[in-house]
Amino acid sequence: MERGDIAALFGLPFFELLHRAHGVHEASFPGGGVQLSTLLSVKTGGCSEDCGYCAQSARYSTPVEAGRLMDTEAVLAEARRAAAAGATRFCMGAAWRGPSDRDLERVAEMVAGVKALGLETCATLGLLGPGQAERLKGAGLDYYNHNLDTSRELYPEVVGTRAYDDRLGTLEAARDAGLKLCCGGILGMGESRDDRVGLLHELSLLGAPPESVPINRLVPIPGTPLEGAAPVDDFEFVRTIAVARILFPKSHVRLSAGRESMDDALQALCLYAGANSIFYGDRLLTTGNPRSEKDLALLRRLDLRPEPLTEAART
């Protein structure tokens, strides 16, 4: 779909857009399942990048303290807790520009261990070097997360140490290695609607659509350049979810960071518009998240259910 066509979707009357997106969602995902993912920071802080939204950058004075890569057994303990609580995908994040081969070997051990627990596996480790995507695939990684963040035009105002095409190169390497892609962006970084159009257009140009499309709402972190960013309009956020659903009918569209600032009614609108995945658990990488009990209660009130793990994902 051309960029102008995506802009036209954004311009539809709000309820017409939601009705259309909900129809696409029902056709692609009958049954009302919501996929539950848990995210763990396996290596926190101390990152050399200058992403303007990120609490983990060593360039900014934020509440986050740098830590070392977690022990594999500690990660597996967290994965067991996540599985017991109902999560079906376990995502591991590390604050690096990119992993060294030595660190990658340790992450590969974590991946293999989590996969052995019967969970889908996902990792976000920054830029991947030669052969690293293949090593992760061999360890049992299912998904690689690497967000585009925003449009190509706005991106240089948000990140200066990593080029847009660097991100696309890592996505290409992950896809070539046989990994599924988890790739989306962040809303509320001062972008215009045209930037939101541009982000979704870039995602549509990846060849095969990302199997997961996380839509994050900026959590402004004190000490970062974007700490004072104005929040994105609630209905504009819902519009973005709806357009993503229409563009990527078979993808999981995930409500990601920022749900703590959303009331139940806003989350319900997002789920109606086509979101069918949430980050589940009390914490994301460095920010809070609604408690698991609250999420499950919301799904019950909306007559939705957690999506079960497929047999294919277990193998």
VOFIKE-191553 format. One record per residue (C-alpha): z, x, y. Coordinates in steps of 0.001 Angstrom, whole numbers, padded with zeros to 6 digits, always signed. Last residue first. Layout:
REM VOFIKE-191553
ZXY;...
END
This chain:
REM VOFIKE-191553
+018971+008611-027267;+021429+006310-025513;+018947+005333-022834;+016558+003915-025426;+019345+001696-026760;+019686+000117-023355;+022962+000313-021473;+024083-003144-020463;+023523-004482-016937;+026760-005682-015376;+026686-009431-014809;+025770-011795-011999;+027139-015286-011425;+027739-014440-007734;+031512-014871-008052;+031416-012801-011248;+029543-010004-009495;+032088-010017-006672;+035001-009783-009125;+033363-006831-010843;+032965-005054-007515;+036569-005741-006489;+037893-004427-009800;+035828-001253-009421;+037333-000452-006030;+034923-000400-003095;+033753+003137-002254;+035289+005983-000272;+033498+009096+000858;+033182+012654-000479;+030780+012424-003420;+031340+008706-004045;+034805+007290-004606;+036583+004294-006146;+033999+003590-008784;+030631+001929-009038;+027525+002987-007171;+025415-000131-007238;+022225-001298-008925;+020166-004470-008741;+019154-004712-005099;+016391-007294-004784;+016885-009496-001736;+019514-011581-003551;+021576-008454-004194;+021266-007449-000530;+022284-010933+000594;+025317-010799-001708;+026278-007414-000261;+026191-008914+003217;+028344-011864+002127;+030860-009615+000373;+031532-007562+003489;+029801-004253+004061;+031600-001217+005536;+032821-000059+002129;+029251-000379+000896;+028225+002652+002938;+026777+004853+000236;+024561+003283-002432;+023116-000170-002891;+020555+000744-005505;+017019-000522-006039;+016283-000101-009749;+012533+000222-010009;+010117-002204-011671;+009057-004093-008534;+008775-001023-006285;+006969-002184-003143;+008393-005714-003227;+011900-004475-003976;+011704-001817-001257;+010643-004501+001225;+013684-006593+000314;+016137-003696+000549;+014702-002745+003939;+015018-006326+005164;+018670-006351+004071;+019349-003269+006207;+017537-004887+009118;+019775-007911+008631;+022900-005798+008909;+021740-003888+011986;+022020-000133+011444;+025251+001385+012682;+025187+003408+015913;+025423+007151+015317;+028557+008783+016694;+029351+011047+013749;+025680+011990+013440;+026084+015642+014453;+028885+016051+011903;+032516+016665+012889;+033772+013196+012058;+031654+011666+009275;+029511+008600+010002;+028916+006740+006712;+025191+006071+006893;+023989+003126+004842;+022278+004369+001706;+019296+002826-000076;+018958+004353-003523;+015539+003896-005184;+015701+004432-008949;+012661+004736-011227;+010853+006459-008391;+007310+005091-008107;+004590+006889-010101;+002460+008827-007674;+004926+009916-004990;+002985+008076-002279;+005129+004924-002439;+008199+006957-001523;+006392+008217+001588;+005588+004616+002548;+009224+003612+002087;+010337+006357+004463;+007593+005592+006981;+008481+001895+007161;+012082+002868+007812;+010834+005256+010494;+008751+002454+012004;+011899+000336+012113;+013399+002992+014331;+015787+005698+013162;+019095+006546+014791;+020652+007753+011553;+021597+004240+010431;+019675+004031+007179;+019715+006751+004549;+017020+007435+001973;+015542+006970-001467;+014862+008987-004593;+016106+008806-008174;+013270+010195-010257;+012871+010218-014013;+012604+013641-015600;+009577+014689-017645;+009386+018286-016419;+006423+017409-014193;+008535+014678-012563;+011310+017122-011727;+008864+019687-010355;+007156+017036-008221;+010490+015872-006838;+011401+019473-006032;+008103+019951-004208;+008567+016735-002242;+011908+017981-000983;+010413+021280+000089;+007613+019279+001759;+010184+017667+004031;+011414+021087+005074;+014957+022335+004494;+017067+024136+007084;+016459+021870+010078;+017604+018464+008898;+018179+015346+011011;+015797+015781+013960;+013218+017381+011655;+013302+014207+009472;+012283+011745+012156;+008511+012092+011666;+008558+012517+007879;+010513+009293+007622;+014085+009249+006347;+016419+010734+003722;+013746+012021+001295;+016384+011834-001423;+016630+014141-004424;+018195+012611-007505;+017055+013828-010920;+017296+011328-013751;+017542+011551-017557;+019186+014917-018127;+019543+015779-021802;+019996+019541-021827;+016262+020057-022308;+015551+018042-019183;+017954+020232-017231;+016240+023399-018438;+012813+021936-017625;+013947+021145-014087;+015192+024715-013735;+011971+026380-014872;+011005+027629-011424;+013596+026732-008771;+015070+023324-007968;+016133+022304-004459;+019414+020427-004222;+021746+019738-007147;+021637+015977-007608;+022136+015083-011253;+021694+011962-013373;+022684+011167-016950;+022526+007892-018859;+025690+007498-020881;+026192+007652-024646;+029072+010143-024641;+026696+012827-025930;+024740+012492-022676;+027881+013407-020742;+028346+016551-022827;+024724+017631-022538;+024792+017113-018781;+028024+019067-018396;+026611+021972-020384;+023465+021861-018240;+025689+022058-015165;+027158+025303-016512;+023709+026728-017178;+022595+025666-013707;+025433+027646-012168;+024126+030819-013788;+020519+030040-012840;+021627+029610-009246;+021597+026045-008013;+019823+024894-004839;+020823+024444-001228;+024123+023632-002872;+026689+020848-002680;+026747+019632-006287;+026352+016060-007497;+026772+014626-010983;+025645+011067-011728;+026927+009058-014674;+024949+005978-015700;+026243+003089-017815;+029454+002347-015931;+031781-000182-017573;+035305+001049-016796;+035525+002868-020142;+032253+004628-019337;+033603+005828-015997;+036816+007057-017569;+034854+008953-020204;+032680+010502-017485;+035776+011629-015584;+037116+013353-018696;+033687+014902-019234;+033793+016420-015748;+037233+017913-016391;+036003+019326-019703;+033025+020960-017995;+035161+022784-015467;+034374+021912-011863;+032218+024095-009635;+034373+025552-006890;+035707+023814-003807;+034984+023559-000098;+037289+021364+001948;+035992+018126+003451;+037653+016828+006632;+034747+018119+008722;+034100+021173+010922;+030372+021652+010591;+028155+024540+009477;+029624+024642+005959;+027824+021376+005275;+029726+019070+002952;+030361+016229+005393;+026633+015560+005603;+024875+013408+008165;+023214+016161+010206;+021871+018027+007187;+022526+021676+008155;+022257+023414+004784;+024559+026264+003688;+026765+024009+001551;+030475+024887+001441;+031552+021488+000229;+032164+020002-003229;+030998+021071-006672;+031171+018490-009458;+031075+015610-006988;+031101+012562-009247;+028952+009445-008975;+029368+006353-011173;+026435+004043-011766;+026532+000324-012599;+023248-001536-013177;+023286-005159-012065;+021880-007757-014475;+020665-011121-013213;+018816-012286-016313;+015209-011622-015415;+014464-008205-013908;+010761-007960-013024;+009950-011639-012434;+013329-012340-010859;+012972-009356-008521;+009469-010285-007403;+010663-013815-006640;+013666-012446-004769;+011386-010290-002632;+009227-013275-001645;+012206-015450-000792;+013825-012607+001153;+010671-012009+003198;+010262-015710+003940;+013927-015851+004912;+013580-013068+007459;+010244-014083+008970;+007741-011367+008034;+007635-008261+010217;+009030-005891+007599;+006202-006965+005288;+003668-006265+008044;+005075-002766+008489;+004475-002175+004786;+000857-003277+005188;+000458-000948+008159;+001695+001979+006083;-000931+001301+003431;+000000+000000+000000;
END
